[in-house]
Amino acid sequence: MSELIEAATRVRENAHAPYSHFRVGAAVEDESGRVFTGCNVENATYGLTLCAERVAIFKGVSEGSKRFRRIAVVADTDRLTPPCGACRQILWEFCGDAELTMANLRGQTETLRLSALLPRAFDASFL
C-alpha cells in the first residue's frame, strides 16, 4: 500500500483548492496493478468541485479500467480524512468492498474495507 500512499501524496500537490485550501490526493489500483491518481479540483460554484477520489476513478475508467482493488487517500490533516458520501458511492460502484487506506502527511494511516464506510450500499444488484 505504501506505493499508493506515495502516489496520492505526490498528486495532492497538484490540487486546485484556492477556496478551501484543503488539498487531497488519491490513488487507485486496478485489477491488473495499474495505478491512477487524482487530486481535488475546486470551482467557485463549489457544486462543480470534484474530489480526488472521483478524479482518480474517472481517470482509470477513461483509460479502460473498470474494476479497482485498492485505494489510498491523503490529506494534510490531524485526523485521517475519509471520502465524502458521493465518493463512497462511486468507489463502491467501481471497487466493491475494496481496501481503502487513509493517510496524512504526518505518517498516520488507517486501512479498512469500503463496507465499513458505506454499510448497506446501493448498487446495480438493486436494479
N, CA, C and O atoms as CSV, one atom per row, in Angstrom:
chain,resi,resn,atom,element,x,y,z
A,1,MET,N,N,0.824,-1.199,0.000
A,1,MET,CA,C,0.000,0.000,0.000
A,1,MET,C,C,0.863,1.256,0.000
A,1,MET,O,O,0.390,2.320,-0.400
A,2,SER,N,N,2.102,1.161,0.432
A,2,SER,CA,C,2.934,2.364,0.525
A,2,SER,C,C,3.107,3.057,-0.823
A,2,SER,O,O,3.202,4.283,-0.872
A,3,GLU,N,N,3.148,2.291,-1.925
A,3,GLU,CA,C,3.295,2.931,-3.235
A,3,GLU,C,C,2.051,3.740,-3.601
A,3,GLU,O,O,2.158,4.769,-4.268
A,4,LEU,N,N,0.880,3.287,-3.171
A,4,LEU,CA,C,-0.340,4.053,-3.421
A,4,LEU,C,C,-0.365,5.324,-2.574
A,4,LEU,O,O,-0.766,6.386,-3.049
A,5,ILE,N,N,0.061,5.209,-1.326
A,5,ILE,CA,C,0.117,6.389,-0.458
A,5,ILE,C,C,1.098,7.409,-1.030
A,5,ILE,O,O,0.808,8.605,-1.046
A,6,GLU,N,N,2.253,6.945,-1.498
A,6,GLU,CA,C,3.239,7.852,-2.093
A,6,GLU,C,C,2.683,8.536,-3.340
A,6,GLU,O,O,2.891,9.733,-3.535
A,7,ALA,N,N,1.977,7.784,-4.184
A,7,ALA,CA,C,1.392,8.360,-5.394
A,7,ALA,C,C,0.322,9.393,-5.033
A,7,ALA,O,O,0.253,10.456,-5.649
A,8,ALA,N,N,-0.503,9.086,-4.043
A,8,ALA,CA,C,-1.545,10.023,-3.610
A,8,ALA,C,C,-0.927,11.276,-2.995
A,8,ALA,O,O,-1.435,12.380,-3.189
A,9,THR,N,N,0.159,11.109,-2.260
A,9,THR,CA,C,0.841,12.251,-1.641
A,9,THR,C,C,1.417,13.170,-2.714
A,9,THR,O,O,1.314,14.392,-2.616
A,10,ARG,N,N,2.022,12.575,-3.737
A,10,ARG,CA,C,2.610,13.384,-4.820
A,10,ARG,C,C,1.541,14.152,-5.589
A,10,ARG,O,O,1.699,15.346,-5.844
A,11,VAL,N,N,0.459,13.480,-5.960
A,11,VAL,CA,C,-0.562,14.141,-6.780
A,11,VAL,C,C,-1.323,15.189,-5.978
A,11,VAL,O,O,-1.883,16.121,-6.555
A,12,ARG,N,N,-1.349,15.052,-4.674
A,12,ARG,CA,C,-2.000,16.048,-3.815
A,12,ARG,C,C,-1.444,17.444,-4.078
A,12,ARG,O,O,-2.165,18.436,-3.969
A,13,GLU,N,N,-0.174,17.515,-4.421
A,13,GLU,CA,C,0.468,18.807,-4.699
A,13,GLU,C,C,-0.160,19.509,-5.906
A,13,GLU,O,O,-0.021,20.724,-6.046
A,14,ASN,N,N,-0.841,18.771,-6.771
A,14,ASN,CA,C,-1.468,19.352,-7.966
A,14,ASN,C,C,-2.888,19.838,-7.707
A,14,ASN,O,O,-3.523,20.378,-8.612
A,15,ALA,N,N,-3.393,19.660,-6.507
A,15,ALA,CA,C,-4.775,20.043,-6.204
A,15,ALA,C,C,-5.018,21.514,-6.523
A,15,ALA,O,O,-4.155,22.368,-6.324
A,16,HIS,N,N,-6.211,21.777,-7.019
A,16,HIS,CA,C,-6.645,23.155,-7.287
A,16,HIS,C,C,-7.671,23.477,-6.200
A,16,HIS,O,O,-8.856,23.179,-6.347
A,17,ALA,N,N,-7.209,24.083,-5.118
A,17,ALA,CA,C,-8.066,24.342,-3.955
A,17,ALA,C,C,-7.930,25.783,-3.479
A,17,ALA,O,O,-7.591,26.017,-2.319
A,18,PRO,N,N,-8.189,26.759,-4.361
A,18,PRO,CA,C,-7.998,28.154,-3.977
A,18,PRO,C,C,-9.024,28.669,-2.971
A,18,PRO,O,O,-8.804,29.715,-2.360
A,19,TYR,N,N,-10.122,27.974,-2.786
A,19,TYR,CA,C,-11.184,28.443,-1.894
A,19,TYR,C,C,-11.070,27.794,-0.521
A,19,TYR,O,O,-11.065,28.494,0.492
A,20,SER,N,N,-10.979,26.479,-0.472
A,20,SER,CA,C,-10.922,25.781,0.816
A,20,SER,C,C,-9.490,25.602,1.318
A,20,SER,O,O,-9.261,25.468,2.520
A,21,HIS,N,N,-8.535,25.601,0.396
A,21,HIS,CA,C,-7.131,25.305,0.727
A,21,HIS,C,C,-6.982,23.899,1.295
A,21,HIS,O,O,-5.991,23.596,1.958
A,22,PHE,N,N,-7.955,23.052,1.039
A,22,PHE,CA,C,-7.973,21.659,1.507
A,22,PHE,C,C,-7.563,20.775,0.336
A,22,PHE,O,O,-8.376,20.428,-0.520
A,23,ARG,N,N,-6.282,20.420,0.320
A,23,ARG,CA,C,-5.704,19.677,-0.795
A,23,ARG,C,C,-5.711,18.185,-0.479
A,23,ARG,O,O,-5.239,17.750,0.571
A,24,VAL,N,N,-6.260,17.416,-1.416
A,24,VAL,CA,C,-6.394,15.969,-1.232
A,24,VAL,C,C,-5.828,15.264,-2.460
A,24,VAL,O,O,-5.988,15.727,-3.590
A,25,GLY,N,N,-5.167,14.141,-2.218
A,25,GLY,CA,C,-4.690,13.288,-3.300
A,25,GLY,C,C,-5.239,11.890,-3.121
A,25,GLY,O,O,-5.450,11.433,-1.998
A,26,ALA,N,N,-5.470,11.215,-4.231
A,26,ALA,CA,C,-5.961,9.833,-4.182
A,26,ALA,C,C,-5.242,9.013,-5.246
A,26,ALA,O,O,-4.827,9.530,-6.283
A,27,ALA,N,N,-5.107,7.740,-4.963
A,27,ALA,CA,C,-4.555,6.798,-5.936
A,27,ALA,C,C,-5.369,5.516,-5.857
A,27,ALA,O,O,-5.692,5.037,-4.769
A,28,VAL,N,N,-5.694,4.968,-7.016
A,28,VAL,CA,C,-6.430,3.706,-7.086
A,28,VAL,C,C,-5.636,2.725,-7.937
A,28,VAL,O,O,-4.985,3.108,-8.909
A,29,GLU,N,N,-5.700,1.468,-7.561
A,29,GLU,CA,C,-5.022,0.405,-8.303
A,29,GLU,C,C,-6.071,-0.495,-8.927
A,29,GLU,O,O,-6.977,-0.974,-8.246
A,30,ASP,N,N,-5.943,-0.723,-10.229
A,30,ASP,CA,C,-6.920,-1.584,-10.880
A,30,ASP,C,C,-6.533,-3.049,-10.714
A,30,ASP,O,O,-5.510,-3.365,-10.107
A,31,GLU,N,N,-7.348,-3.926,-11.252
A,31,GLU,CA,C,-7.134,-5.369,-11.073
A,31,GLU,C,C,-5.854,-5.875,-11.721
A,31,GLU,O,O,-5.353,-6.936,-11.349
A,32,SER,N,N,-5.318,-5.133,-12.687
A,32,SER,CA,C,-4.066,-5.559,-13.324
A,32,SER,C,C,-2.840,-4.897,-12.703
A,32,SER,O,O,-1.716,-5.143,-13.141
A,33,GLY,N,N,-3.049,-4.050,-11.677
A,33,GLY,CA,C,-1.925,-3.417,-10.993
A,33,GLY,C,C,-1.604,-2.010,-11.463
A,33,GLY,O,O,-0.697,-1.375,-10.926
A,34,ARG,N,N,-2.337,-1.505,-12.463
A,34,ARG,CA,C,-2.098,-0.128,-12.915
A,34,ARG,C,C,-2.623,0.845,-11.865
A,34,ARG,O,O,-3.656,0.602,-11.241
A,35,VAL,N,N,-1.905,1.945,-11.679
A,35,VAL,CA,C,-2.266,2.953,-10.680
A,35,VAL,C,C,-2.695,4.231,-11.392
A,35,VAL,O,O,-2.048,4.693,-12.332
A,36,PHE,N,N,-3.807,4.788,-10.914
A,36,PHE,CA,C,-4.330,6.049,-11.428
A,36,PHE,C,C,-4.454,7.010,-10.255
A,36,PHE,O,O,-4.870,6.619,-9.165
A,37,THR,N,N,-4.094,8.262,-10.479
A,37,THR,CA,C,-4.112,9.245,-9.402
A,37,THR,C,C,-5.096,10.359,-9.706
A,37,THR,O,O,-5.491,10.573,-10.853
A,38,GLY,N,N,-5.481,11.060,-8.658
A,38,GLY,CA,C,-6.352,12.217,-8.810
A,38,GLY,C,C,-6.185,13.167,-7.645
A,38,GLY,O,O,-5.824,12.761,-6.540
A,39,CYS,N,N,-6.450,14.427,-7.901
A,39,CYS,CA,C,-6.445,15.442,-6.848
A,39,CYS,C,C,-7.766,16.184,-6.921
A,39,CYS,O,O,-8.455,16.143,-7.940
A,40,ASN,N,N,-8.115,16.859,-5.842
A,40,ASN,CA,C,-9.356,17.623,-5.874
A,40,ASN,C,C,-9.185,18.861,-6.749
A,40,ASN,O,O,-8.121,19.479,-6.793
A,41,VAL,N,N,-10.274,19.202,-7.447
A,41,VAL,CA,C,-10.301,20.352,-8.340
A,41,VAL,C,C,-11.537,21.167,-7.980
A,41,VAL,O,O,-12.666,20.776,-8.278
A,42,GLU,N,N,-11.302,22.308,-7.331
A,42,GLU,CA,C,-12.409,23.144,-6.882
A,42,GLU,C,C,-12.887,24.087,-7.984
A,42,GLU,O,O,-12.179,24.375,-8.949
A,43,ASN,N,N,-14.115,24.552,-7.796
A,43,ASN,CA,C,-14.737,25.509,-8.692
A,43,ASN,C,C,-15.428,26.545,-7.826
A,43,ASN,O,O,-15.893,26.221,-6.733
A,44,ALA,N,N,-15.503,27.766,-8.283
A,44,ALA,CA,C,-16.101,28.839,-7.490
A,44,ALA,C,C,-17.544,28.552,-7.103
A,44,ALA,O,O,-18.033,29.106,-6.118
A,45,THR,N,N,-18.233,27.708,-7.845
A,45,THR,CA,C,-19.615,27.367,-7.512
A,45,THR,C,C,-19.697,26.260,-6.461
A,45,THR,O,O,-20.792,25.931,-6.006
A,46,TYR,N,N,-18.583,25.691,-6.075
A,46,TYR,CA,C,-18.473,24.583,-5.115
A,46,TYR,C,C,-19.172,23.322,-5.596
A,46,TYR,O,O,-18.589,22.241,-5.515
A,47,GLY,N,N,-20.392,23.417,-6.091
A,47,GLY,CA,C,-21.120,22.236,-6.533
A,47,GLY,C,C,-20.462,21.521,-7.697
A,47,GLY,O,O,-20.700,20.332,-7.908
A,48,LEU,N,N,-19.644,22.222,-8.449
A,48,LEU,CA,C,-18.953,21.611,-9.583
A,48,LEU,C,C,-17.563,21.094,-9.214
A,48,LEU,O,O,-16.832,20.603,-10.074
A,49,THR,N,N,-17.210,21.201,-7.969
A,49,THR,CA,C,-15.926,20.698,-7.492
A,49,THR,C,C,-15.894,19.175,-7.612
A,49,THR,O,O,-16.903,18.508,-7.388
A,50,LEU,N,N,-14.733,18.633,-7.965
A,50,LEU,CA,C,-14.553,17.183,-7.988
A,50,LEU,C,C,-13.526,16.798,-6.939
A,50,LEU,O,O,-12.478,17.429,-6.806
A,51,CYS,N,N,-13.850,15.754,-6.202
A,51,CYS,CA,C,-12.947,15.225,-5.180
A,51,CYS,C,C,-11.856,14.374,-5.828
A,51,CYS,O,O,-12.021,13.869,-6.939
A,52,ALA,N,N,-10.759,14.229,-5.126
A,52,ALA,CA,C,-9.609,13.470,-5.615
A,52,ALA,C,C,-9.974,12.019,-5.935
A,52,ALA,O,O,-9.502,11.466,-6.928
A,53,GLU,N,N,-10.810,11.401,-5.100
A,53,GLU,CA,C,-11.163,10.002,-5.306
A,53,GLU,C,C,-11.899,9.805,-6.626
A,53,GLU,O,O,-11.607,8.872,-7.373
A,54,ARG,N,N,-12.850,10.685,-6.908
A,54,ARG,CA,C,-13.602,10.564,-8.162
A,54,ARG,C,C,-12.723,10.853,-9.362
A,54,ARG,O,O,-12.850,10.191,-10.392
A,55,VAL,N,N,-11.830,11.835,-9.250
A,55,VAL,CA,C,-10.923,12.119,-10.359
A,55,VAL,C,C,-10.079,10.886,-10.670
A,55,VAL,O,O,-9.916,10.531,-11.837
A,56,ALA,N,N,-9.543,10.233,-9.648
A,56,ALA,CA,C,-8.715,9.040,-9.862
A,56,ALA,C,C,-9.516,7.913,-10.523
A,56,ALA,O,O,-9.040,7.283,-11.468
A,57,ILE,N,N,-10.723,7.663,-10.029
A,57,ILE,CA,C,-11.565,6.611,-10.616
A,57,ILE,C,C,-11.889,6.957,-12.065
A,57,ILE,O,O,-11.766,6.104,-12.945
A,58,PHE,N,N,-12.300,8.190,-12.323
A,58,PHE,CA,C,-12.688,8.578,-13.677
A,58,PHE,C,C,-11.498,8.516,-14.638
A,58,PHE,O,O,-11.664,8.164,-15.805
A,59,LYS,N,N,-10.294,8.858,-14.152
A,59,LYS,CA,C,-9.107,8.722,-14.998
A,59,LYS,C,C,-8.893,7.264,-15.364
A,59,LYS,O,O,-8.605,6.945,-16.518
A,60,GLY,N,N,-9.033,6.381,-14.387
A,60,GLY,CA,C,-8.873,4.954,-14.664
A,60,GLY,C,C,-9.893,4.454,-15.660
A,60,GLY,O,O,-9.552,3.723,-16.590
A,61,VAL,N,N,-11.139,4.840,-15.475
A,61,VAL,CA,C,-12.193,4.427,-16.395
A,61,VAL,C,C,-11.900,4.959,-17.799
A,61,VAL,O,O,-12.084,4.246,-18.785
A,62,SER,N,N,-11.447,6.205,-17.888
A,62,SER,CA,C,-11.163,6.781,-19.211
A,62,SER,C,C,-10.002,6.077,-19.897
A,62,SER,O,O,-9.855,6.171,-21.115
A,63,GLU,N,N,-9.175,5.371,-19.128
A,63,GLU,CA,C,-8.050,4.620,-19.687
A,63,GLU,C,C,-8.376,3.136,-19.860
A,63,GLU,O,O,-7.496,2.341,-20.191
A,64,GLY,N,N,-9.647,2.760,-19.637
A,64,GLY,CA,C,-10.067,1.389,-19.909
A,64,GLY,C,C,-10.240,0.482,-18.705
A,64,GLY,O,O,-10.650,-0.667,-18.867
A,65,SER,N,N,-9.944,0.952,-17.515
A,65,SER,CA,C,-10.133,0.127,-16.315
A,65,SER,C,C,-11.571,0.260,-15.824
A,65,SER,O,O,-12.166,1.336,-15.887
A,66,LYS,N,N,-12.112,-0.839,-15.341
A,66,LYS,CA,C,-13.492,-0.818,-14.836
A,66,LYS,C,C,-13.597,-1.300,-13.396
A,66,LYS,O,O,-14.599,-1.038,-12.730
A,67,ARG,N,N,-12.581,-1.998,-12.907
A,67,ARG,CA,C,-12.602,-2.516,-11.536
A,67,ARG,C,C,-11.283,-2.168,-10.858
A,67,ARG,O,O,-10.210,-2.277,-11.452
A,68,PHE,N,N,-11.388,-1.747,-9.600
A,68,PHE,CA,C,-10.218,-1.339,-8.834
A,68,PHE,C,C,-10.201,-2.115,-7.518
A,68,PHE,O,O,-11.253,-2.458,-6.978
A,69,ARG,N,N,-9.003,-2.387,-7.009
A,69,ARG,CA,C,-8.913,-3.237,-5.814
A,69,ARG,C,C,-8.364,-2.550,-4.574
A,69,ARG,O,O,-8.551,-3.043,-3.461
A,70,ARG,N,N,-7.694,-1.426,-4.749
A,70,ARG,CA,C,-7.153,-0.706,-3.587
A,70,ARG,C,C,-7.210,0.789,-3.836
A,70,ARG,O,O,-7.100,1.254,-4.971
A,71,ILE,N,N,-7.387,1.546,-2.735
A,71,ILE,CA,C,-7.491,2.998,-2.812
A,71,ILE,C,C,-6.685,3.600,-1.675
A,71,ILE,O,O,-6.687,3.071,-0.563
A,72,ALA,N,N,-5.997,4.700,-1.945
A,72,ALA,CA,C,-5.342,5.484,-0.893
A,72,ALA,C,C,-5.785,6.931,-1.036
A,72,ALA,O,O,-5.886,7.457,-2.144
A,73,VAL,N,N,-6.048,7.569,0.105
A,73,VAL,CA,C,-6.466,8.969,0.140
A,73,VAL,C,C,-5.560,9.687,1.141
A,73,VAL,O,O,-5.398,9.235,2.275
A,74,VAL,N,N,-4.973,10.807,0.714
A,74,VAL,CA,C,-4.031,11.549,1.564
A,74,VAL,C,C,-4.464,13.007,1.667
A,74,VAL,O,O,-4.767,13.655,0.665
A,75,ALA,N,N,-4.485,13.508,2.898
A,75,ALA,CA,C,-4.765,14.920,3.161
A,75,ALA,C,C,-3.842,15.390,4.283
A,75,ALA,O,O,-3.345,14.582,5.067
A,76,ASP,N,N,-3.620,16.686,4.354
A,76,ASP,CA,C,-2.779,17.272,5.396
A,76,ASP,C,C,-3.666,17.669,6.575
A,76,ASP,O,O,-3.977,18.844,6.769
A,77,THR,N,N,-4.064,16.673,7.351
A,77,THR,CA,C,-4.982,16.878,8.472
A,77,THR,C,C,-4.467,16.137,9.700
A,77,THR,O,O,-3.682,15.196,9.586
A,78,ASP,N,N,-4.915,16.570,10.871
A,78,ASP,CA,C,-4.564,15.850,12.092
A,78,ASP,C,C,-5.349,14.544,12.187
A,78,ASP,O,O,-4.801,13.501,12.545
A,79,ARG,N,N,-6.642,14.615,11.860
A,79,ARG,CA,C,-7.475,13.404,11.825
A,79,ARG,C,C,-7.485,12.879,10.401
A,79,ARG,O,O,-7.542,13.661,9.451
A,80,LEU,N,N,-7.430,11.570,10.243
A,80,LEU,CA,C,-7.465,10.983,8.910
A,80,LEU,C,C,-8.810,11.287,8.256
A,80,LEU,O,O,-9.859,11.191,8.894
A,81,THR,N,N,-8.766,11.651,6.988
A,81,THR,CA,C,-9.947,12.140,6.280
A,81,THR,C,C,-10.548,11.043,5.404
A,81,THR,O,O,-9.893,10.569,4.475
A,82,PRO,N,N,-11.784,10.637,5.686
A,82,PRO,CA,C,-12.438,9.634,4.844
A,82,PRO,C,C,-13.062,10.282,3.616
A,82,PRO,O,O,-13.258,11.497,3.593
A,83,PRO,N,N,-13.377,9.487,2.595
A,83,PRO,CA,C,-14.074,10.020,1.422
A,83,PRO,C,C,-15.460,10.549,1.793
A,83,PRO,O,O,-16.091,10.059,2.729
A,84,CYS,N,N,-15.922,11.552,1.052
A,84,CYS,CA,C,-17.276,12.082,1.254
A,84,CYS,C,C,-18.297,11.048,0.782
A,84,CYS,O,O,-17.934,10.016,0.218
A,85,GLY,N,N,-19.557,11.332,1.016
A,85,GLY,CA,C,-20.618,10.398,0.642
A,85,GLY,C,C,-20.675,10.117,-0.848
A,85,GLY,O,O,-20.833,8.964,-1.250
A,86,ALA,N,N,-20.548,11.153,-1.680
A,86,ALA,CA,C,-20.581,10.950,-3.128
A,86,ALA,C,C,-19.429,10.056,-3.575
A,86,ALA,O,O,-19.612,9.175,-4.415
A,87,CYS,N,N,-18.257,10.279,-3.022
A,87,CYS,CA,C,-17.099,9.451,-3.381
A,87,CYS,C,C,-17.277,8.013,-2.895
A,87,CYS,O,O,-16.881,7.074,-3.585
A,88,ARG,N,N,-17.861,7.839,-1.729
A,88,ARG,CA,C,-18.102,6.482,-1.226
A,88,ARG,C,C,-18.966,5.706,-2.209
A,88,ARG,O,O,-18.703,4.535,-2.483
A,89,GLN,N,N,-19.999,6.358,-2.739
A,89,GLN,CA,C,-20.884,5.685,-3.696
A,89,GLN,C,C,-20.140,5.331,-4.980
A,89,GLN,O,O,-20.276,4.214,-5.479
A,90,ILE,N,N,-19.356,6.261,-5.523
A,90,ILE,CA,C,-18.579,5.993,-6.738
A,90,ILE,C,C,-17.551,4.899,-6.480
A,90,ILE,O,O,-17.381,4.001,-7.305
A,91,LEU,N,N,-16.864,4.967,-5.343
A,91,LEU,CA,C,-15.881,3.930,-5.019
A,91,LEU,C,C,-16.552,2.565,-4.946
A,91,LEU,O,O,-16.008,1.581,-5.448
A,92,TRP,N,N,-17.723,2.494,-4.327
A,92,TRP,CA,C,-18.420,1.212,-4.228
A,92,TRP,C,C,-18.767,0.681,-5.620
A,92,TRP,O,O,-18.629,-0.512,-5.886
A,93,GLU,N,N,-19.209,1.560,-6.490
A,93,GLU,CA,C,-19.592,1.161,-7.854
A,93,GLU,C,C,-18.432,0.515,-8.599
A,93,GLU,O,O,-18.624,-0.473,-9.307
A,94,PHE,N,N,-17.233,1.064,-8.445
A,94,PHE,CA,C,-16.088,0.592,-9.221
A,94,PHE,C,C,-15.104,-0.274,-8.432
A,94,PHE,O,O,-14.234,-0.911,-9.025
A,95,CYS,N,N,-15.230,-0.305,-7.117
A,95,CYS,CA,C,-14.268,-1.045,-6.292
A,95,CYS,C,C,-14.912,-2.143,-5.458
A,95,CYS,O,O,-14.217,-3.042,-4.985
A,96,GLY,N,N,-16.224,-2.089,-5.268
A,96,GLY,CA,C,-16.851,-3.042,-4.356
A,96,GLY,C,C,-16.275,-2.866,-2.962
A,96,GLY,O,O,-15.952,-1.754,-2.546
A,97,ASP,N,N,-16.154,-3.949,-2.262
A,97,ASP,CA,C,-15.668,-3.892,-0.877
A,97,ASP,C,C,-14.136,-3.910,-0.823
A,97,ASP,O,O,-13.530,-4.739,-0.144
A,98,ALA,N,N,-13.535,-2.980,-1.550
A,98,ALA,CA,C,-12.079,-2.912,-1.654
A,98,ALA,C,C,-11.444,-2.344,-0.387
A,98,ALA,O,O,-12.119,-1.820,0.499
A,99,GLU,N,N,-10.139,-2.468,-0.340
A,99,GLU,CA,C,-9.341,-1.930,0.758
A,99,GLU,C,C,-9.071,-0.453,0.522
A,99,GLU,O,O,-8.624,-0.058,-0.555
A,100,LEU,N,N,-9.344,0.360,1.533
A,100,LEU,CA,C,-9.109,1.799,1.462
A,100,LEU,C,C,-8.161,2.193,2.591
A,100,LEU,O,O,-8.371,1.835,3.750
A,101,THR,N,N,-7.120,2.931,2.236
A,101,THR,CA,C,-6.203,3.448,3.247
A,101,THR,C,C,-6.281,4.962,3.258
A,101,THR,O,O,-6.121,5.617,2.229
A,102,MET,N,N,-6.531,5.506,4.441
A,102,MET,CA,C,-6.482,6.949,4.661
A,102,MET,C,C,-5.121,7.258,5.271
A,102,MET,O,O,-4.633,6.518,6.126
A,103,ALA,N,N,-4.513,8.349,4.830
A,103,ALA,CA,C,-3.203,8.729,5.363
A,103,ALA,C,C,-3.123,10.249,5.461
A,103,ALA,O,O,-3.858,10.978,4.794
A,104,ASN,N,N,-2.210,10.701,6.311
A,104,ASN,CA,C,-1.938,12.137,6.378
A,104,ASN,C,C,-0.446,12.367,6.188
A,104,ASN,O,O,0.326,11.414,6.072
A,105,LEU,N,N,-0.047,13.618,6.155
A,105,LEU,CA,C,1.360,13.941,5.905
A,105,LEU,C,C,2.245,13.687,7.119
A,105,LEU,O,O,3.464,13.830,7.029
A,106,ARG,N,N,1.663,13.318,8.240
A,106,ARG,CA,C,2.422,13.008,9.456
A,106,ARG,C,C,2.765,11.519,9.557
A,106,ARG,O,O,3.379,11.076,10.528
A,107,GLY,N,N,2.359,10.760,8.542
A,107,GLY,CA,C,2.663,9.323,8.520
A,107,GLY,C,C,1.627,8.441,9.174
A,107,GLY,O,O,1.831,7.231,9.271
A,108,GLN,N,N,0.525,9.004,9.627
A,108,GLN,CA,C,-0.536,8.189,10.204
A,108,GLN,C,C,-1.327,7.537,9.079
A,108,GLN,O,O,-1.557,8.152,8.037
A,109,THR,N,N,-1.740,6.300,9.288
A,109,THR,CA,C,-2.560,5.592,8.309
A,109,THR,C,C,-3.616,4.756,9.020
A,109,THR,O,O,-3.459,4.377,10.181
A,110,GLU,N,N,-4.682,4.480,8.304
A,110,GLU,CA,C,-5.701,3.546,8.754
A,110,GLU,C,C,-6.260,2.864,7.505
A,110,GLU,O,O,-6.606,3.523,6.526
A,111,THR,N,N,-6.339,1.554,7.555
A,111,THR,CA,C,-6.851,0.784,6.427
A,111,THR,C,C,-8.123,0.069,6.853
A,111,THR,O,O,-8.192,-0.534,7.923
A,112,LEU,N,N,-9.126,0.152,5.990
A,112,LEU,CA,C,-10.388,-0.539,6.246
A,112,LEU,C,C,-11.032,-0.913,4.932
A,112,LEU,O,O,-10.540,-0.538,3.867
A,113,ARG,N,N,-12.126,-1.649,4.993
A,113,ARG,CA,C,-12.877,-2.026,3.801
A,113,ARG,C,C,-13.927,-0.952,3.530
A,113,ARG,O,O,-14.396,-0.289,4.455
A,114,LEU,N,N,-14.289,-0.784,2.276
A,114,LEU,CA,C,-15.303,0.217,1.931
A,114,LEU,C,C,-16.635,-0.051,2.614
A,114,LEU,O,O,-17.385,0.886,2.888
A,115,SER,N,N,-16.944,-1.318,2.893
A,115,SER,CA,C,-18.214,-1.628,3.562
A,115,SER,C,C,-18.292,-1.008,4.952
A,115,SER,O,O,-19.387,-0.787,5.469
A,116,ALA,N,N,-17.138,-0.725,5.564
A,116,ALA,CA,C,-17.141,-0.061,6.870
A,116,ALA,C,C,-17.549,1.408,6.734
A,116,ALA,O,O,-18.086,1.991,7.676
A,117,LEU,N,N,-17.296,2.006,5.569
A,117,LEU,CA,C,-17.653,3.398,5.317
A,117,LEU,C,C,-19.029,3.547,4.683
A,117,LEU,O,O,-19.658,4.599,4.796
A,118,LEU,N,N,-19.500,2.491,4.013
A,118,LEU,CA,C,-20.770,2.570,3.300
A,118,LEU,C,C,-21.551,1.270,3.526
A,118,LEU,O,O,-21.687,0.453,2.615
A,119,PRO,N,N,-22.061,1.089,4.751
A,119,PRO,CA,C,-22.821,-0.142,5.019
A,119,PRO,C,C,-24.126,-0.150,4.220
A,119,PRO,O,O,-24.720,0.899,3.975
A,120,ARG,N,N,-24.551,-1.310,3.832
A,120,ARG,CA,C,-25.789,-1.490,3.063
A,120,ARG,C,C,-25.802,-0.606,1.814
A,120,ARG,O,O,-26.776,0.093,1.535
A,121,ALA,N,N,-24.713,-0.657,1.085
A,121,ALA,CA,C,-24.541,0.180,-0.108
A,121,ALA,C,C,-25.565,-0.156,-1.180
A,121,ALA,O,O,-25.953,-1.311,-1.355
A,122,PHE,N,N,-25.990,0.871,-1.887
A,122,PHE,CA,C,-26.847,0.705,-3.054
A,122,PHE,C,C,-25.951,0.456,-4.256
A,122,PHE,O,O,-24.980,1.182,-4.473
A,123,ASP,N,N,-26.276,-0.577,-5.043
A,123,ASP,CA,C,-25.511,-0.850,-6.253
A,123,ASP,C,C,-26.414,-1.483,-7.294
A,123,ASP,O,O,-27.631,-1.548,-7.120
A,124,ALA,N,N,-25.804,-1.954,-8.390
A,124,ALA,CA,C,-26.572,-2.487,-9.506
A,124,ALA,C,C,-27.396,-3.722,-9.136
A,124,ALA,O,O,-28.336,-4.068,-9.851
A,125,SER,N,N,-27.059,-4.385,-8.038
A,125,SER,CA,C,-27.851,-5.568,-7.646
A,125,SER,C,C,-29.289,-5.211,-7.282
A,125,SER,O,O,-30.154,-6.086,-7.239
A,126,PHE,N,N,-29.548,-3.942,-7.021
A,126,PHE,CA,C,-30.907,-3.495,-6.681
A,126,PHE,C,C,-31.722,-3.099,-7.915
A,126,PHE,O,O,-32.928,-2.872,-7.815
A,127,LEU,N,N,-31.078,-3.016,-9.058
A,127,LEU,CA,C,-31.769,-2.571,-10.271
A,127,LEU,C,C,-32.471,-3.727,-10.968
A,127,LEU,O,O,-33.102,-3.530,-12.007
